[in-house]
């Protein structure tokens, strides 16, 4: 699958959006009474191109797993051996997102894109799209070669096409990778022109000393890359990783195919920001599943103009915040068809 | 059912709460990564008295409907004829909360406690517990007689007992009644010792002029009642309504029976505040489903020490915000049993 850079994405239906706004205003409720749920119903209708929209039944999530060179440099509370252990936990259906996905009938797939482990004994399909073992330590070197970046983007777009062929009405990208909040925060800082001090968070829960160190490392990475940040592809090559690039490709592929994406936390929103830079207008196909406590996630959501559905202080990653929000998207998809119109009320 | 006033409520299990906190901390996730969802899982376990808790499958919601004398005095954007029309819409399964309840398999029951209409042709079971036609206009007279207040409280407790007998693991009280944000705001102002200016909101969406009028009317009601606000039963008699008193009794009955309640918006939280005054400790059996844009709702939540699950700007009432939050309570009930422990991970 050839990956097109810079070409705008066709937007969701403007006329259906107008129809949905009209129908929402005509429901047998006070104007605006559904709040954010009503706004979400309009988005769902516009992305489907039909009002009232169809129920959003088939939701599919893909976890893009990978390791990061920075995890050898004291930026995480956990060792990188946790990454392959968690891949095995996803396969076993025992992770946090596994429980949520089962509850909500969300198809869950995990792909090793850049894990620093051979995952011996794990279903080989998990490694089908592997790009490399770990990505580079971004404060010292580029995360990827330009060729690897393109290949990872293509992998992500291919996976999106597969999931859409399998019937997905809504896609979610999840993440797993010790150290991955460091490249994600760097991608956001680079895209927004912000210093490391404004984007660095505690990730899995580092202490004050490690937080300062993490911030220094992110600033070092930003300083190393300099003006290359002006180009989104260079930014991804220099500051991202194979797993993040695949998630970006997944989002761009979904948007180009007209399939909406529900974003998760910091990693997912960092990828969405790059996706919208690579494919202008892609953001119109994205909704925000939740707000994470990571400062960079909120900064990126603001830049993208997205309001999160949930704000529960979740910071697990894995796609868990988005999967937890799926019932609300489904609720939104039902309102416009199932709720009576004010004109239908018998006021005696 | 005799309704006991002032007797403290036995709390959820303290030892199970400790067990649940310990198990949550041992999950294969960073500490605190589930955020509010993790706190909710601990509450669910404590209310059930077992860790890990059972899945919360059987949720039952009751809408207590009633009219309010104040609706004849310009406090709402809608005429009171909407109340019986909406009761019929609930019966037909076409209201906002109907769609959400179907989606989440929440049993939904509507009861006319004080509607100013005979509801001719509607299933007589809906009127089985009717107290009166409309409650008094609170700025001019008491909403209820003391005998009606007690009867409404007993009705609510009886209904809670019925729903628990039907298998409810979690209860929700919903509301319907044009004008009901006025008595609800007055109950909160009276309970918190605040002036009308701090509690008055737009309800179904009144304009600036009506908002000022609504605030004056609430202040007039508070001034009329004076020191009687120090007694929760007097407060309910003077400033409440039959439907609100029934909802209070429902919550107290649930708490005394050890069945948790998920609160909805302004009306529900106002009733919870009175319930906790009548039955100290009842609040420990309550969780907050959502934050409403009504200022008094947030003030009451703060007083009760509750953090809402959703914050979507919903202001529909009907129990809709609580029903929309049910999947999150169910998610919370699954985490402690379905997610692997950190000790189970194979770190190679």
Contacts between the chains, C-beta under 8 A, distances in Angstrom:
chain1	res1	chain2	res2	distance
A	27	B	96	7.4
A	28	B	86	7.4
A	28	B	89	6.2
A	28	B	94	7.5
A	28	B	95	7.1
A	28	B	96	8.0
A	29	B	96	5.5
A	29	B	316	5.4
A	30	B	77	6.7
A	30	B	78	7.4
A	30	B	203	7.9
A	30	B	204	3.9
A	30	B	205	4.9
A	30	B	315	7.1
A	30	B	316	7.2
A	31	B	205	5.7
A	32	B	205	7.0
A	32	B	313	7.8
A	32	B	315	7.6
A	33	B	96	7.4
A	33	B	204	7.4
A	33	B	205	7.9
A	33	B	314	6.8
A	33	B	315	5.3
A	33	B	316	4.0
A	34	B	96	6.8
A	34	B	314	6.0
A	34	B	316	6.3
A	35	B	293	7.6
A	35	B	312	4.6
A	35	B	313	3.0
A	35	B	314	4.3
A	35	B	315	6.7
A	36	B	312	3.8
A	36	B	313	5.4
A	36	B	314	7.5
A	37	B	312	5.5
A	37	B	314	6.2
A	37	B	324	6.9
A	77	B	30	6.7
A	78	B	30	7.4
A	79	B	347	7.3
A	81	B	347	4.6
A	81	B	348	5.3
A	82	B	345	7.1
A	82	B	347	6.8
A	84	B	348	7.1
A	85	B	345	4.4
A	85	B	346	5.6
A	85	B	347	5.4
A	85	B	348	7.2
A	86	B	28	7.4
A	86	B	345	7.5
A	88	B	346	6.5
A	89	B	28	6.2
A	89	B	340	5.4
A	89	B	345	6.7
A	92	B	340	7.5
A	94	B	28	7.5
A	94	B	338	7.3
A	94	B	339	6.6
A	94	B	340	3.8
A	94	B	344	7.5
A	95	B	28	7.0
A	95	B	339	6.8
A	95	B	340	6.8
A	96	B	27	7.4
A	96	B	28	8.0
A	96	B	29	5.5
A	96	B	33	7.4
A	96	B	34	6.8
A	96	B	335	6.9
A	96	B	339	5.2
A	98	B	338	7.3
A	98	B	339	7.6
A	99	B	331	7.5
A	99	B	334	4.9
A	99	B	335	6.2
A	99	B	338	3.8
A	99	B	339	5.6
A	100	B	331	5.8
A	100	B	334	7.8
A	102	B	338	7.5
A	103	B	327	7.4
A	103	B	330	6.4
A	103	B	331	6.0
A	103	B	334	6.0
A	104	B	327	7.2
A	117	B	348	7.6
A	203	B	30	8.0
A	204	B	30	3.9
A	204	B	33	7.4
A	205	B	30	5.0
A	205	B	31	5.7
A	205	B	32	6.9
A	205	B	33	7.9
A	293	B	35	7.6
A	309	B	312	7.1
A	310	B	310	7.3
A	310	B	328	7.8
A	311	B	311	5.8
A	312	B	35	4.6
A	312	B	36	3.8
A	312	B	37	5.5
A	312	B	309	7.1
A	312	B	328	7.6
A	313	B	32	7.8
A	313	B	35	3.0
A	313	B	36	5.4
A	314	B	33	6.8
A	314	B	34	6.0
A	314	B	35	4.3
A	314	B	36	7.5
A	314	B	37	6.2
A	315	B	30	7.1
A	315	B	32	7.6
A	315	B	33	5.3
A	315	B	35	6.7
A	316	B	29	5.4
A	316	B	30	7.2
A	316	B	33	4.0
A	316	B	34	6.3
A	317	B	33	8.0
A	324	B	37	6.9
A	324	B	327	8.0
A	324	B	328	6.7
A	324	B	331	5.8
A	327	B	103	7.4
A	327	B	104	7.2
A	327	B	324	8.0
A	327	B	327	3.8
A	327	B	328	8.0
A	328	B	310	7.8
A	328	B	312	7.6
A	328	B	324	6.7
A	328	B	327	8.0
A	330	B	103	6.4
A	331	B	99	7.5
A	331	B	100	5.8
A	331	B	103	6.1
A	331	B	324	5.8
A	334	B	99	4.9
A	334	B	100	7.8
A	334	B	103	6.0
A	335	B	96	6.9
A	335	B	99	6.2
A	338	B	94	7.3
A	338	B	98	7.3
A	338	B	99	3.8
A	338	B	102	7.5
A	339	B	94	6.6
A	339	B	95	6.8
A	339	B	96	5.2
A	339	B	98	7.6
A	339	B	99	5.6
A	340	B	89	5.4
A	340	B	92	7.5
A	340	B	94	3.8
A	340	B	95	6.8
A	344	B	94	7.4
A	345	B	82	7.1
A	345	B	85	4.4
A	345	B	86	7.5
A	345	B	89	6.6
A	346	B	85	5.6
A	346	B	88	6.5
A	347	B	79	7.3
A	347	B	81	4.6
A	347	B	82	6.7
A	347	B	85	5.3
A	348	B	81	5.3
A	348	B	84	7.2
A	348	B	85	7.3
A	348	B	117	7.7
